[in-house]
Amino acid sequence: MKTSRLQRWFGPWTVVLLFFVLLSGSVQAASLGERFERTLGGSAVPEILKQYGGEHVLPIGQRMWVEEIFRRLVEVTEREDVDYTLTILNSSELNAFALPGGYVFITRGLISAIGRDEAELAAVLGHEITHIERKHGVNAVLRQMGLAVLLEVGVMTLDLASADLLRVASATLLQLVSLGWGREAEYEADLSGQALAVKAGFDGVGAVSLLDDVFTVGSEDLPMKIFRTHPDTRIRRDRLEAALVSFWSTPVVVEDRDVVERLNASRNSKQARRNDPGGRYVVIVPDEGAGLHVFDQQVRQYVTWFENTKVHDFAWSPQGQYIALIVNEGSQRQLWIGDRWGKKTKSVGLSGQAITEMSWSPQGNQLAILVDGPMGSEVMVTYLEADVLLQVGGDFTGESSIWLDTGLYFAHGDMWYHTSAPKVSPVTIRNPVPQVLQRQRILSPTVIKEGNTIRLTRPSLTIP
């Protein structure tokens, strides 16, 4: 019954709107459509603020950090007709969403859950910005209202209609915000938002680790309300992981002789990567037996790490915070990562394939590994803080892999090949707020001389 009334109401309006469309030139129609999109989104802002407890003001340092990430993303967007704004909502709920016309929202709860991971925050904001860039919101509203036909002929004159139509559109928008813009729109926002973050200088792995860290993959009750209505989280995660390879450069032959000589020298020396950068431990792989024999020079004693595990090779991370090992785990040769005290923190293994070599990136956040396959050893990369595995060697197999500051190099036959990930630029605050030194109370005892003796009274609190 309700549907039929809406159809009767929209019927005349559709005729009127089509009439205006036919009278409008393409440039004018586009301008009107941009104003309608902004007006539609703006009309829903007060209700959004009401539902989520109003706007939250972050501490100034954190606010500048969030705004800088948002600014870098907006700087690389394509639509010049949109003025983007970011609002922090005063809600502990894990949520983020966007309204047509440039309005992006994120809750303080989600910011708190993300912490200081700029790649994950860029993934969230990039996802929401993409919804606006692709007009997912306004298009979903028009489809829901039965006005999708206007998309084909020039929907951009909707603001010429009455305020009644805008009120209905605004109510429809608020309903759809909690439901999402549709499965395909969410897939597009995932991948395009990830690409937007990479373009802005953030690591695309943030989109994957976000789903791993903040949202429980496969859970039927995800903490973020809007994600419960999005496509299956595991499918989204797998798509985002697969897309990471596309951001790496195509492997090319290294022709610089100086670089080749440096690579050959590094290939023939394993001792350098076995030396503890902190200078505390001397680590030896025993010829027989299991574990690593470690001499702790600080306490002057021997210890054994990873007991009962056959270790084939190891390498310290450049900063010395982690140690990577190739070990036997059952019948499989795996990659293990341990902390500086010999505790296992992560393992990487592939069913039916053996990991034969590893190499740390200069930043210590990635590892290149060689994985035996039917056609030879594949060159793959994994992250220290994310469960991803990328095949970056293209059509080539590898016999050795070495990281330099300029990227990843791997040997194939008599040639060396080079590939690299996109440049990641850490967030820096352009005008940092100076740290104000707070006056601290100190204990100041009173000294009293009594003849040949000195007596100290109970210290009193004073402010210098």
ABEGO torsion letter per residue (X at the ends): XAAAAAAAAAAAAAAAAAAAAAABBAAAAAAAAAAAAAAAAAAAAAAAAAAAGEBBBBBAAAAAAAAAAAAAAAAABABAABBBBBBBBBBABBBBBBBBGGBBBBBAAAAAAAEABAAAAAAAAAAAAAAAAAGAAAAAAAAAAGAAAAAAAGAAAAAABBAAAAAAAAAAAAAAAAAEAEAAAAAAAAAAAAAAAAAAGBBAAAAAAAAAAABBBGBABBABAAAAABBBAAAAAAAAAAAAAAABBBBBBBABAAAAAAAAAAAABAAAAABBAAGABBBBBBABEBEBBBBBAAAGBBBBBGBGBBBABBBBBAAGABBBBBBBBEABBBBBBBBAAGBBABBBBBBGBBBABBBBBAAGABBBBBBBBAAEBBBBBBBAABBBBBBAAEABBBABBBBBAAEBBBBBEABBBBBBBBBBBBBBBABBBBBBBBBBBBBBBBBBBBEABBBBBBBBBBBX
